[in-house]
Amino acid sequence: MVVAGVSAGAMASYMWTNHIQELVDNPNVVSTIVDSGIFINDTTVTTGSYKSALMLDNLFKLANANEESPFHECNNSTQRGK
């Protein structure tokens, strides 16, 4: 089984592979192929805010999503920051 994606789809592939491995009997059959799935989260020159994180937060608000990421390590790190 191959989980693949490009750009934002690559980010989704990174995030969902662990979850998909938990769903199958043999996690070793799940492979990930990604291309260009890195987005730099740095501050903007004009506002000093972290643009990528802000855009993702706004997307979740727009979609009215109260779901956690399937990436357990990410959920744990953001909960510690609250």
Secondary structure, 3 states (H helix, E strand, C coil): CEEEEECHHHHHHHHHHHHHHHHCCCHHHCEEEEECCCCCCCECCCCCCEHHHHHHHHHHHHHCCCCCCCCHHHHHHHHHCC
